[in-house]
Amino acid sequence: MGVKNFMELRCWEQSSELKKRMYAICAREPACRDRDFWIARGSLGEIQDALIDAKDRRYVYEAEFKEVWEISERAIASTTGMMKYLQENKDRRFWGNGPDG
């Protein structure tokens, strides 16, 4: 049986976990005072860029960086896999019906 909604998709679960981890980093000092870290990050690539920036600014230790980086890599891989699946199978159930029904 397929998924019932987007929250059951592995790519969404992994992206959500990544978002929560980045929010936790942004909530700590000194990152919480840095406006750049509160700007919305719309894509997984931008989240990775923000994570590199956090490491460069010493907001995260190396171990935490590696752990969150691995989460981001898994999220990107699952999202890419879902995109390939949808493209190859023309399965548009998750895309909505569009303006023509």
C-alpha positions in Angstrom: 0.0 0.0 0.0 1.3 3.5 -0.9 1.7 6.5 1.4 -1.5 8.3 2.5 0.1 11.8 2.7 3.4 13.5 2.3 4.4 13.1 6.0 4.8 9.4 5.4 7.5 10.0 2.7 11.0 9.1 3.8 12.4 12.2 2.1 9.9 14.4 4.1 10.8 12.6 7.4 14.5 13.1 6.8 14.1 16.7 5.7 12.0 17.4 8.8 14.7 15.8 11.0 17.3 18.0 9.4 15.2 21.1 9.9 14.8 20.4 13.6 18.5 19.9 14.0 19.3 23.2 12.3 16.7 25.0 14.5 18.5 23.5 17.5 21.8 24.9 16.3 20.2 28.3 15.6 18.7 28.4 19.1 22.1 28.3 20.8 24.5 31.2 21.5 26.1 32.8 19.5 24.1 31.5 16.5 20.8 32.8 18.0 22.1 36.4 17.6 23.1 35.9 14.0 20.4 37.2 11.7 21.7 35.1 8.7 20.8 31.9 10.6 17.1 33.0 10.9 16.6 33.6 7.2 14.4 30.9 5.8 16.4 28.2 4.0 14.2 26.9 1.2 16.2 24.0 -0.1 18.3 21.2 1.2 21.4 22.6 -0.6 20.9 25.9 1.2 20.6 24.0 4.5 24.0 22.4 3.8 25.4 25.8 3.0 24.1 27.1 6.3 25.6 24.1 8.1 29.0 24.8 6.6 28.6 28.4 7.6 27.7 27.3 11.2 30.9 25.2 11.3 33.0 28.0 9.9 31.6 30.4 12.6 32.3 27.7 15.2 28.6 27.4 16.1 28.8 23.6 15.9 31.5 21.1 16.9 33.0 18.8 14.3 31.1 15.8 15.6 27.7 17.5 15.4 28.6 18.9 12.0 29.3 15.4 10.7 26.1 14.0 12.2 23.9 16.7 10.7 25.7 16.6 7.4 24.9 12.8 7.2 21.2 13.6 7.8 21.3 16.2 5.0 22.9 13.8 2.6 20.3 11.1 3.4 17.5 13.7 2.9 18.9 14.8 -0.4 19.3 11.2 -1.6 15.7 10.4 -0.7 14.3 13.5 -2.3 16.3 12.8 -5.4 15.0 9.2 -5.4 11.4 10.4 -5.1 11.9 12.9 -7.9 13.3 10.2 -10.2 10.5 7.9 -9.3 7.9 10.5 -10.1 9.6 11.4 -13.3 10.0 7.8 -14.5 6.5 6.6 -13.5 4.6 9.8 -14.2 3.0 9.3 -10.8 1.5 12.7 -10.0 -0.6 11.7 -7.0 1.5 14.0 -4.8 1.6 16.9 -7.2 -2.2 17.6 -7.2 -4.4 17.6 -10.2 -3.5 21.0 -11.6 -5.8 23.7 -12.9 -7.5 21.3 -15.5 -8.7 18.9 -12.8 
